[in-house]
Amino acid sequence: MLFLNRISKSKKFLILKTTAITTVAASVIAFSNGPAAFAASAKSSTIYHVYLNGTYIGNVTNKDVANKIIAEKADATKGSFKAMDLKIGPKDQYISEQALRTASTTEETIPTIKDTFYIEAEATAIVIDGKPVVYVENKETAEEVMKKLKLRYVSQDQLNDLEARKASENMSLPELKENESRLLDVRLSKNISIEAENIAPERIMSANEAVTFLQKGTLEEKKYVIQAGDVLETIANSHHLKMVDILAINPGLTKDTLLMIGQEINITVPKPFIEVIVDKEVKKKEKIAFTNEVIKNSSMPKGETKEKQKGQNGSRLVTYSISEQNGVSVKKEQLNEQIQKQAVNHIVIKGTKVIPSRGDGSFAWPTVGGYISSKQGPRWGRMHKGIDIAGPNNRSIMAADNGVVVFAGWGGGYGNKIIIDHHNGYRTLYGHMSSLKVKAGQTVSKGTSIGVMGATGDATGIHLHFEVYKNSGLVNPLSYLR
């Protein structure tokens, strides 16, 4: 390798390197030094053998020709990398010789010179686990990259505090206060070293470019433009991604998002060369949720409940040791806790005594299968007070809950109807039945057959009209049926 003249230590220098000798160079040597070169009829003159980095390039009749080619190539490189303050001063070597002069000697050597050397720049490599990954201008820039990586996940103040504590080995750590945290360590996930290297200038990155490349594995994010008929699943599959990958790299995008034609989405999944590991301690106040406790009481009717004690949340101060990798928590360990206030259980007494004439407040479906043909609400200019159930497996009508029949007979527009009082504030009404199987005053259990579905009264087809009342007020049956 041919190193260039150093003009100033603050400058970045370019370096000439030669490639393998081409057949053109070899042919030039043969042509200039062969027997024909000294033919009696030929006229000899001075030619120059050109060497770069100790490598023979060819012959020229004018040294300025080779110097000009080298200078032009160096100037072109410096022009593309002005910010790097590059300098070059080639040490080419010329050996003169009296030989047969031919017009083709210089012409054949010029392309050989152009093809057999290239330019490299002094740089600094960031080496990860023994492999150079990115190149920057100098050691200071490499150290800046390492720092910028860390500052993506911690603040400068936090980093300064951590470095000060590490410098003072005997410095004891005070107890954390409520909602306070502190860094224990910030480090990179792999072994890093910094080494001087000579590389093509275009491979040298700025500090910010190097940080992006190390964290994403690329400098450019690939975008996909939504086309007609696209769905996220097919986009993911066609780019060898998973749905979770697409959602993770496109904040705000969900599997239910309506995609718009022309919309751009990111399809580049980061593949970091290195990750930043942050270890920290956090002390925070947390709620201790109260638990619900049920005490069964066999002397209290089933369906009846009574609150014995209101629930109250407690609180505690807890200290965690947390490890994060590129901002994502990968480990969380509780170190200690301080109970500030104990939680108070919510206690409810629940009755279990079954009383045949009293319901438990939950209503069973009153038919054998079927579907809702009409819901509660405005219909045909007036209020439809209940729901209509049609199309059952058979036409039996059952009591929705335990209770006492308080009406069983003709009910005008309801046709044959039954009203059951469940003795817990609820009443249910069954209308349009073709026949009744119970009488007023009779106690019925949940699921007891009370009649047969029909189309009596103001009915346009066979169905059950079902209403529910709570404390004499009409309610929606669909909110109570189980």
C-alpha positions in Angstrom: 0.0 0.0 0.0 1.4 3.4 -0.9 0.8 6.0 1.9 0.6 9.7 0.9 2.6 12.6 2.2 1.2 13.9 5.5 0.9 17.7 5.4 -1.0 18.3 8.6 -2.1 16.0 11.4 -5.6 17.6 11.3 -6.1 16.5 7.7 -7.6 13.3 6.4 -5.4 11.6 3.8 -6.2 9.7 0.7 -4.3 6.6 -0.2 -3.4 5.1 -3.6 -3.9 1.3 -3.9 -3.1 -0.8 -6.9 -5.1 -3.7 -8.2 -3.8 -6.8 -10.0 -1.6 -6.2 -13.0 -3.6 -6.3 -16.2 -2.7 -8.0 -19.4 -2.4 -4.6 -20.9 0.5 -3.7 -18.6 2.2 -7.0 -19.3 1.9 -6.4 -23.0 3.4 -3.0 -22.7 6.4 -4.4 -20.9 6.9 -7.0 -23.5 6.5 -4.4 -26.3 8.9 -1.9 -24.8 11.6 -4.4 -23.7 11.4 -7.1 -26.5 14.1 -7.7 -29.1 12.3 -5.5 -31.6 13.0 -2.5 -29.4 16.6 -2.4 -30.6 16.1 -3.1 -34.3 18.9 -1.5 -36.3 16.5 0.6 -38.4 14.6 1.9 -35.2 15.3 5.2 -33.5 15.8 5.0 -29.7 14.8 7.6 -27.2 14.1 8.0 -23.4 11.0 6.3 -22.0 9.8 6.0 -18.4 8.7 2.8 -16.5 5.9 3.8 -14.2 5.5 2.2 -10.7 2.8 2.8 -8.2 3.2 1.3 -4.7 6.0 -0.8 -6.1 3.7 -2.2 -8.8 4.8 -1.9 -12.4 2.1 -0.1 -14.4 3.6 0.5 -17.9 5.7 2.9 -20.0 5.2 6.6 -20.9 7.2 9.0 -22.9 6.2 11.9 -20.6 6.0 11.7 -16.8 3.4 14.4 -16.8 0.9 12.1 -18.4 0.8 9.7 -15.4 0.9 12.5 -12.9 -2.0 14.2 -14.5 -4.2 11.0 -14.4 -3.4 10.4 -10.8 -4.1 14.1 -9.9 -7.4 14.1 -11.8 -8.6 11.0 -10.0 -7.6 12.4 -6.6 -9.3 15.7 -7.4 -12.5 14.0 -8.3 -12.5 12.1 -5.0 -11.8 15.2 -3.0 -14.5 17.1 -4.8 -17.1 14.5 -3.7 -16.0 14.6 -0.1 -15.1 18.2 0.6 -16.4 18.0 4.2 -13.7 15.5 5.0 -10.8 17.9 4.3 -8.9 15.3 2.3 -5.3 15.7 1.1 -3.2 13.6 -1.4 0.4 13.6 -2.5 1.2 10.5 -4.6 4.7 9.1 -4.5 4.9 7.5 -7.9 8.2 6.3 -9.3 9.7 6.6 -12.7 12.7 4.7 -14.1 14.1 6.0 -17.3 15.5 3.9 -20.1 16.8 4.4 -23.6 14.6 2.2 -25.7 12.7 2.0 -29.0 10.1 4.7 -29.0 6.7 3.8 -30.4 3.6 6.0 -30.6 1.6 3.3 -28.9 3.6 3.1 -25.6 1.9 6.1 -23.8 -1.5 5.4 -25.4 -1.5 1.8 -24.1 -0.2 2.7 -20.6 -2.8 5.5 -19.9 -5.8 3.1 -19.6 -3.6 0.7 -17.6 -2.8 3.5 -15.1 -6.5 4.4 -14.8 -7.5 0.8 -14.3 -4.8 -0.4 -11.9 -5.2 2.0 -9.0 -8.0 3.3 -6.8 -8.2 5.7 -3.9 -8.9 4.9 -0.2 -9.2 7.3 2.8 -8.0 6.9 6.3 -11.1 6.1 8.5 -12.1 4.5 11.7 -14.1 1.2 11.8 -16.6 0.4 14.5 -16.0 -3.3 15.0 -18.8 -5.5 16.4 -17.8 -9.0 17.7 -14.7 -8.8 15.5 -16.4 -7.7 12.3 -16.2 -4.1 10.9 -19.8 -2.9 10.5 -19.6 0.9 9.9 -16.9 3.3 9.1 -16.7 6.9 10.3 -14.2 9.7 9.9 -12.1 9.2 13.1 -12.0 7.8 16.6 -13.8 10.8 18.0 -16.7 10.3 15.7 -16.9 6.6 16.6 -17.1 7.5 20.2 -19.8 10.0 19.4 -21.8 7.3 17.7 -21.6 5.1 20.8 -22.8 8.0 22.9 -25.6 8.9 20.5 -26.8 5.3 20.7 -27.1 5.5 24.4 -28.8 8.9 24.4 -31.7 7.5 22.4 -32.8 5.8 25.6 -31.4 7.9 28.4 -30.9 11.6 29.0 -27.6 13.4 29.1 -28.2 14.2 32.8 -28.8 10.5 33.6 -25.7 9.5 31.7 -23.6 12.1 33.6 -24.9 11.0 36.9 -24.2 7.4 36.1 -20.6 8.2 35.0 -20.0 10.2 38.2 -21.2 7.4 40.4 -19.0 4.9 38.6 -16.0 7.2 39.0 -16.6 7.3 42.8 -16.5 3.6 43.8 -17.3 4.3 47.4 -20.4 6.5 46.7 -23.4 5.0 48.4 -26.8 5.2 46.8 -29.5 7.0 48.7 -33.0 5.4 49.0 -35.2 6.2 46.1 -38.2 8.5 46.7 -41.7 7.9 45.5 -42.0 7.9 41.6 -38.2 8.3 41.3 -35.8 6.2 39.2 -32.1 6.0 38.6 -29.8 4.3 36.1 -27.7 1.4 37.3 -26.0 0.7 33.9 -26.1 1.6 30.3 -24.2 -0.7 27.9 -24.2 -2.1 24.4 -25.3 -5.7 23.8 -22.2 -6.8 21.9 -18.4 -6.4 22.1 -17.3 -3.1 20.5 -13.9 -2.0 19.4 -12.6 0.9 17.3 -9.9 0.3 14.7 -8.2 2.4 12.1 -8.8 1.3 8.5 -8.4 2.5 5.0 -11.5 2.3 2.9 -13.2 3.9 -0.1 -14.3 7.4 0.9 -17.9 6.8 -0.1 -18.3 4.2 2.6 -17.6 6.7 5.4 -20.8 7.6 7.3 -21.7 10.6 9.4 -22.3 10.0 13.1 -26.1 10.1 12.7 -26.0 7.8 9.7 -23.9 5.3 11.6 -26.4 5.4 14.5 -29.3 4.8 12.2 -27.5 2.0 10.4 -26.5 0.2 13.6 -30.0 0.3 15.0 -32.0 -0.5 11.8 -29.5 -2.4 9.7 -30.2 0.0 6.8 -30.2 3.7 6.1 -33.3 3.8 4.0 -36.8 2.6 4.9 -38.7 0.9 2.2 -42.2 2.1 1.6 -45.2 0.4 -0.1 -48.0 2.3 -1.8 -51.4 0.9 -1.2 -53.2 -0.4 -4.3 -56.8 -1.2 -4.9 -57.8 -4.4 -3.2 -54.9 -4.5 -0.8 -55.2 -5.8 2.7 -52.5 -5.9 5.4 -52.3 -9.7 5.4 -51.5 -9.9 1.7 -49.0 -7.0 1.9 -47.2 -8.7 4.8 -47.1 -12.1 3.0 -45.8 -10.6 -0.2 -42.9 -8.9 1.6 -42.1 -12.0 3.8 -43.4 -10.3 6.9 -45.9 -11.1 9.7 -48.9 -9.0 10.5 -47.4 -8.1 13.9 -44.3 -6.8 12.1 -46.3 -4.5 9.8 -48.2 -3.1 12.8 -45.1 -2.7 14.9 -43.3 -0.5 12.4 -46.3 1.6 11.5 -47.5 3.4 14.6 -51.2 4.1 14.6 -51.9 1.3 12.1 -54.2 -1.5 13.3 -55.6 -4.6 11.7 -58.9 -2.8 11.4 -57.5 0.4 9.8 -59.2 1.3 6.6 -56.4 1.4 3.9 -56.6 4.2 1.4 -55.3 3.9 -2.2 -52.1 5.8 -2.5 -51.3 5.6 1.2 -47.7 4.7 2.1 -46.7 2.3 4.8 -43.3 1.2 6.0 -42.3 -2.3 5.2 -38.7 -2.3 6.6 -38.4 -4.3 9.8 -35.3 -3.1 11.7 -32.6 -5.7 12.1 -30.2 -4.0 14.5 -26.5 -4.8 14.6 -26.4 -3.8 18.2 -28.9 -2.9 21.0 -28.7 -0.6 24.0 -29.3 -2.3 27.4 -30.5 0.0 30.2 -30.6 -1.3 33.8 -32.4 0.9 36.2 -34.3 1.0 39.5 -37.8 2.4 39.8 -39.8 3.2 42.9 -43.5 3.9 42.4 -46.8 3.9 44.2 -49.2 1.2 43.1 -52.8 0.4 43.9 -53.6 -2.8 45.9 -57.0 -3.8 44.5 -59.6 -5.0 47.0 -61.0 -8.5 46.5 -64.6 -9.5 46.4 -65.7 -11.9 49.0 -69.1 -13.7 48.9 -70.7 -15.2 52.0 -73.5 -17.6 51.4 -76.6 -17.5 53.6 -79.0 -20.4 53.5 -81.7 -18.4 55.4 -81.8 -15.6 52.8 -83.8 -16.2 49.6 -81.9 -17.1 46.5 -81.3 -14.1 44.3 -81.2 -11.7 47.2 -77.9 -10.1 48.2 -76.8 -7.7 51.0 -73.6 -5.7 51.2 -71.8 -6.4 54.5 -68.7 -4.3 53.8 -67.6 -1.8 51.2 -64.4 -2.6 49.4 -61.5 -0.1 49.6 -58.3 -0.2 47.5 -55.0 -0.2 49.4 -51.6 1.2 48.2 -48.0 0.3 48.4 -44.5 1.6 47.4 -42.6 -0.9 45.4 -39.1 -0.9 44.0 -38.3 -2.7 40.8 -35.1 -3.6 39.0 -35.8 -3.2 35.3 -33.8 -4.2 32.3 -34.7 -2.7 28.9 -33.3 -3.5 25.5 -33.8 -0.8 22.9 -36.5 0.7 25.0 -38.4 -2.6 25.5 -38.6 -4.1 29.0 -37.1 -7.6 28.9 -36.8 -8.2 32.7 -38.6 -6.8 35.7 -37.9 -8.0 39.2 -39.4 -6.7 42.5 -36.8 -5.8 45.0 -38.9 -4.7 47.9 -42.3 -3.2 48.9 -43.7 -1.0 51.6 -47.4 -1.3 52.3 -48.9 2.1 52.9 -52.5 1.1 53.2 -54.0 -2.4 53.4 -56.9 -3.1 51.0 -60.4 -3.8 52.6 -62.4 -6.7 51.1 -65.7 -6.1 49.6 -68.1 -8.5 51.4 -71.5 -9.5 50.0 -74.0 -11.8 51.6 -75.7 -13.9 49.0 -78.9 -15.9 49.7 -79.1 -19.6 48.7 -82.5 -20.5 50.0 -84.8 -21.6 47.2 -88.4 -20.4 47.6 -90.8 -21.8 45.0 -92.8 -18.6 44.8 -89.8 -16.3 44.6 -87.5 -15.8 41.7 -83.7 -15.3 41.8 -83.7 -12.4 39.4 -82.3 -14.2 36.4 -84.7 -15.1 33.6 -84.4 -18.3 31.5 -85.4 -18.2 27.8 -89.2 -18.8 27.8 -89.4 -21.0 24.7 -87.7 -24.1 23.2 -85.3 -22.3 20.9 -86.6 -19.8 18.4 -85.5 -16.4 17.4 -86.5 -12.8 18.1 -88.8 -11.6 15.3 -89.4 -8.2 16.8 -87.6 -6.2 19.5 -88.9 -3.8 22.0 -89.4 -0.2 20.8 -91.5 1.9 18.4 -93.4 -0.1 15.9 -96.2 0.8 13.5 -96.7 4.1 15.2 -96.9 2.9 18.8 -94.7 1.3 21.5 -94.0 -2.4 21.2 -93.6 -3.2 24.9 -91.8 -6.5 24.7 -90.1 -8.9 22.4 -91.6 -11.4 20.0 -90.1 -14.9 19.8 -91.0 -17.1 16.8 -89.8 -20.4 15.1 -89.2 -22.6 18.2 -88.4 -26.3 18.1 -91.8 -26.9 19.8 -94.5 -24.6 21.0 -94.2 -25.1 24.8 -94.0 -21.8 26.8 -92.1 -22.0 30.1 -92.0 -19.8 33.2 -88.9 -17.6 33.0 -88.4 -17.8 36.8 -90.0 -19.0 40.0 -93.1 -17.1 41.0 -96.9 -17.1 41.4 -99.4 -16.8 38.5 -101.4 -13.6 39.2 -103.3 -13.6 35.8 -104.2 -16.4 33.4 -106.9 -15.7 30.8 -108.0 -13.5 27.9 -106.1 -10.2 27.7 -107.7 -8.4 24.8 -105.0 -7.6 22.2 -102.6 -10.0 24.0 -105.1 -12.9 23.4 -104.5 -15.6 26.0 -102.0 -14.2 28.4 -100.3 -15.1 31.7 -98.7 -12.7 34.2 -96.3 -14.2 36.9 -95.2 -12.2 40.0 -91.8 -13.4 41.0 -92.1 -11.8 44.4 -88.7 -10.0 44.1 -89.9 -6.8 42.3 -90.2 -8.5 38.9 -93.2 -9.6 36.9 -93.3 -11.3 33.5 -96.1 -11.3 30.8 -96.7 -14.0 28.2 -99.1 -13.3 25.3 -100.8 -14.7 22.2 -100.8 -18.3 23.6 -103.2 -20.8 22.0 -103.9 -22.5 25.3 -103.0 -22.1 29.0 -101.8 -24.8 31.4 -101.9 -22.8 34.7 -104.4 -20.8 36.7 -104.2 -17.7 38.8 -102.7 -18.3 42.3 -100.7 -21.3 41.2 -97.0 -21.4 42.2 -94.6 -22.2 39.3 -90.9 -23.0 39.1 -88.5 -21.7 36.5 -88.8 -23.9 33.4 -92.3 -25.1 34.2 -94.6 -25.4 31.1 -97.3 -22.8 31.4 -98.9 -22.8 28.0 -98.7 -23.3 24.2 -97.5 -20.7 21.7 -100.2 -19.4 19.4 -101.6 -16.4 17.5 -104.5 -15.3 19.6 -105.4 -11.6 20.0 -103.7 -9.0 17.8 -101.2 -11.4 16.3 -100.3 -11.9 12.6 -98.6 -15.2 13.1 -97.7 -17.8 15.7 -95.2 -16.4 18.3 -94.8 -15.5 21.9 -95.0 -11.9 23.1 -92.8 -11.5 26.2 -92.6 -8.5 28.6 -90.7 -7.8 31.8 -91.5 -5.3 34.5 -89.3 -4.2 37.4 -90.9 -2.5 40.4 -93.9 -1.8 38.1 -91.7 -0.2 35.4 -91.3 -1.7 31.9 -87.8 -2.8 31.1 -86.1 -4.4 28.1 -86.3 -8.3 28.4 -83.0 -8.6 26.5 -81.2 -7.0 29.4 -82.3 -9.8 31.7 -82.6 -13.0 29.7 -79.8 -15.5 30.3 
